[in-house]
């Protein structure tokens, strides 16, 4: 999966929305918006780094599936 593709952007957007809503709805602290934004942003950054590590050698002949 190329991290510059539309497919990855859609997956990152869905990840951001899910993490944001989980943290925003389930939090009663006064800074719930900031916490939800930081957690969702960190989730998307982690997803991007993980996809980059997994698919960085996608042009090699030895493709490893982690399923």
C-alpha positions as CSV (number, residue, x, y, z in Angstrom):
1,X,0.0,0.0,0.0
2,X,1.5,3.3,-1.1
3,X,1.2,5.9,1.6
4,X,0.5,8.6,-1.1
5,X,-2.5,6.8,-2.6
6,X,-6.2,7.6,-2.2
7,X,-6.8,4.2,-0.6
8,X,-4.3,4.9,2.2
9,X,-5.8,8.4,2.7
10,X,-9.2,6.8,3.1
11,X,-8.0,4.3,5.7
12,X,-6.1,7.1,7.6
13,X,-9.3,9.3,7.6
14,X,-11.4,6.4,8.9
15,X,-8.8,5.7,11.6
16,X,-8.7,9.3,12.6
17,X,-12.5,9.5,12.8
18,X,-12.9,6.3,14.9
19,X,-10.1,7.2,17.3
20,X,-11.4,10.8,17.7
21,X,-14.9,9.7,18.4
22,X,-13.9,7.0,20.8
23,X,-11.8,9.5,22.8
24,X,-14.2,12.4,22.6
25,X,-17.4,10.6,23.5
26,X,-15.9,8.5,26.3
27,X,-14.1,11.3,28.1
28,X,-15.5,13.6,30.8
29,X,-12.4,15.7,31.4
30,X,-12.5,19.4,30.5
31,X,-9.7,19.0,27.9
32,X,-11.4,16.2,26.0
33,X,-11.2,17.9,22.6
34,X,-7.4,18.3,22.8
35,X,-6.9,14.8,24.1
36,X,-9.1,13.3,21.3
37,X,-7.3,15.3,18.6
38,X,-3.8,14.3,19.9
39,X,-4.8,10.6,20.2
40,X,-6.3,10.5,16.8
41,X,-3.4,12.3,15.2
42,X,-0.9,10.0,16.9
43,X,-2.9,7.0,15.7
44,X,-2.7,8.2,12.1
45,X,1.0,8.9,12.5
46,X,1.6,5.4,13.9
47,X,-0.5,3.9,11.0
48,X,1.6,5.8,8.5
49,X,4.9,4.7,10.0
50,X,3.7,1.1,10.3
51,X,2.6,1.0,6.7
52,X,5.9,2.5,5.6
53,X,7.9,-0.2,7.5
54,X,5.8,-3.0,6.2
55,X,5.7,-1.9,2.5
56,X,9.0,-0.1,2.2
57,X,10.6,-3.0,0.2
58,X,7.5,-3.7,-2.0
59,X,9.6,-3.8,-5.1
60,X,11.7,-6.7,-3.9
61,X,10.9,-10.2,-5.2
62,X,10.8,-11.6,-1.6
63,X,7.4,-10.3,-0.4
64,X,6.5,-11.4,3.1
65,X,2.9,-11.5,4.2
66,X,2.3,-11.1,7.9
67,X,-1.1,-12.9,7.9
